[in-house]
Amino acid sequence: MSAERGFLACIAAAEGHIRNARRSWDPTSLAGCAECSDQLGQAIDAMKAAGEAVVGGLAPSGSKGRLDRLRGDVEVLSRLVAAAIAFNRGLALRTGSESFTFAEVAGIAHV
């Protein structure tokens, strides 16, 4: 596979992961936030692979704009996920869920 084809395949994979992240995004669900976060991580990995695919070569015409848009999408969705997770955890702590409170204090992941 040529570097250009590899780059475009990685960009397409990243775009697919971002679409999946948007579909799974649910600010009222920690599980939805976790799925969204996982998809964003996979998109980031695909974007890194795209960068490696063109090392030593030039990126295909018009691809810089796609990559910049993807980076912006990942940044915005990552902030939304972080805020929703923080809100949901804070809400659980304020409502007095003892098991959740213990898990938070003990540093145990509770999704």
C-alpha positions, -999 to 999 in steps of 0.1 A, spaced: 0 0 0 14 34 -9 20 60 18 -9 81 3 -33 52 4 -23 43 39 -27 79 50 -62 81 35 -72 48 50 -61 60 84 -80 93 80 -111 74 70 -108 51 100 -104 81 123 -135 97 108 -154 65 114 -144 64 151 -155 100 155 -189 92 140 -192 63 164 -181 86 193 -209 110 184 -235 82 182 -225 68 216 -223 103 233 -248 104 261 -239 130 288 -264 113 312 -247 79 311 -212 71 324 -212 40 301 -220 62 271 -192 86 281 -168 57 284 -178 43 250 -174 78 235 -140 82 251 -129 48 238 -139 57 203 -120 90 206 -89 71 217 -92 49 186 -96 80 164 -64 95 180 -45 62 173 -57 63 136 -46 99 133 -12 90 147 -10 61 122 -19 86 94 10 108 104 34 78 103 20 67 69 34 99 53 67 102 71 92 114 45 64 121 20 39 148 14 3 144 25 -23 141 -3 -39 173 -14 -67 185 8 -59 161 36 -44 187 59 -79 202 63 -95 169 70 -68 161 97 -73 196 113 -110 191 114 -106 157 130 -83 171 156 -108 198 164 -136 172 166 -116 151 190 -107 181 212 -143 193 215 -158 158 222 -130 150 247 -139 181 267 -176 172 266 -168 137 278 -146 149 306 -172 175 317 -200 149 316 -180 123 336 -171 149 362 -207 160 365 -221 125 368 -195 115 394 -202 147 413 -240 141 411 -235 105 424 -214 118 453 -240 145 462 -269 121 461 -251 99 487 -246 67 468 -224 50 494 -208 24 471 -199 51 445 -186 74 472 -164 47 486 -151 39 451 -143 75 444 -125 80 477 -106 47 472 -97 56 436 -115 27 421 -129 31 386 -166 29 387 -182 32 353 
